[in-house]
Amino acid sequence: MMTLRHLRILVFRVGSSMAATDDVTRDNVLEWVKNDTHRFLNAVIRVGDLNRTVEFYKECFGMQLLSQKDFPEKNHSKAIVGFGPQESHFVLELIYVYGVEKYEVGTAWGHFGIAAEDIYPIVEKVRQLGGVITKEPGKNEGGSQVYAFVEDPNGYSFELLQRGPTPEPLCQIMLQVTDLDCAISFYEKALGMNILLKYDSPQDQFAIAMVGYGSDQTQTTVIELKYNYNVTEYTAGNAYVHAAIGTDDVYKSAAAVALVTQELGGMTVHLPGPNPITNTMMTSFLDPDGRKTVLVDNEDYLKEIKNHGQ
């Protein structure tokens, strides 16, 4: 866990005018987070067959292959897929480690969400290409949302949501949590997210909250936090790696995360600094349930795309 000494070093590094007392420092840092420029950049997942996964996402979901590279000296390959350029869209980064054909998805990560105007052809394409339909398209009793659940060949679950045009079709990451109010507070304070929806279903023994940026969950990417009654533990697996979010100042963001983890749990994994390979400024942390997020400098991210194509 990051100490108060680390926090003060971060404050010094950014040349902040914050006062020396802990309360004022906390107020200033957390207020800054609310006004930071955030954007969901990518989610990183491991796959057992890179080419098959890329083709599945292209043929079934309509994603584009944005880049693909082999790194034989590091024993892995990488592909980036999405519904538009990395500069403006949330994308998936697929990692294939040579010789590893299967990963455990676990129960802590739930699914990705994809929005489309007509999900029925997508479901049929998934069926044709060897995916699994875990819920046929339709509405819940008394509901109006048409949706379906499918699984790709790696076992990753996707919720397909039928809705009007959206600038961000890759629209959701669902994470299971053991304390919904704690998780909401963490993402609000540490990452400046807004609560876009909160719903409790005692009859079905679960509650959810949608958190993200902006005010309309149908027009942006969100994190769905789901609490299942009386479930106190989930398995992490080794398939889902992390989500990356952009920030205007990695040091200030890291200082905010340090304060929030002291209050609510979680921990800093990598102190802010340059990525040793790309020189992109970044920091990373675990939330109270152990899910990893990487914060990346917005300008550096764009430079990395331009210079490295990754």
C-alpha positions, 0 to 999 in steps of 0.5 A: 500500500502506498504510504503518506510519504509516497503521497507527499512525494507525488504532490511534490513531483507535480508542483502542487500548491496543496497545503501540508495538512492531510485534510487539505491535501485529500480535498484538493487531490480528490477534487482534481480527479472529478475534473480530470479528462478520463476515457476508457482506453483498452482492456487486456485479455489473454487468448489461446488462439490469437488468429481464431479470436481475431476472426471471431470478433471480426465476423461475429461482432463486426470489430476491426483488426487495428494492429497485430504484431509478433514479439518472438523475443518475448514469446508472445503476440498481440492484436488490437481489435475494436469498433474504431480507431484507438485514438477515440474508441475503447478497444480490446488488446488480445495477448497470445503467449506462445504455447499456452492454449487455455486460460481460466476466466474465473468468476470475478470478471463477468463479461464485456458488453456490446451494443448493436441495433440488431443483435439477432444476426450477431447471435446467429453468427456466433452460433455458426462460428462455434461460439456458445449462446448462454442466453437467447435474445429476448427481454426479461419479464416486464422489461423492455431491453432486448439482450443476449449472452454469448461466449467466444471460443476462449470462454469470455462472455459478451452481453449483446444489448439491442439499442440505437446508434452509439459512438461506443459499441464496446460499451461495458465491463462487468465486474463482480464485487463483494461490497457494492457501496464500497466499490461505487465509492472507490470508483467515484473517488479514485477515478472520478466516475459517476453513478449512471444507474443503481438497481437492487433486485431482492427477488433475484438476490443481486444488486448492480451499479453502472459507473462511468463518465458522462451522464448517459450509459447508452452513449459511453463505456461503463463498468457494471458492478454486480453484487450477488447476495451472500457471495463473499469471494470470487476466483480471479482466474488468469485470463482477464488482465486489466482495463486502462483509463486515460488521465491528464496527470499520472502523478495526481491520479496516483495520489488520489488512488493512494488516498482512496485505497487507504480509506476503502482498500485496494493497493497501488501496484506500480508507482507512477513513471514511464513504461520501460518499453514505450516511455508512456507515463502510467501507474496501476492499482488494484481496487478493493476486490483485486481488479486491476486498472492502469492509468495512462497519460492521455498525450503519451497514449496518443504518441504511443499509438502514432510511434509504435502502432500499439 
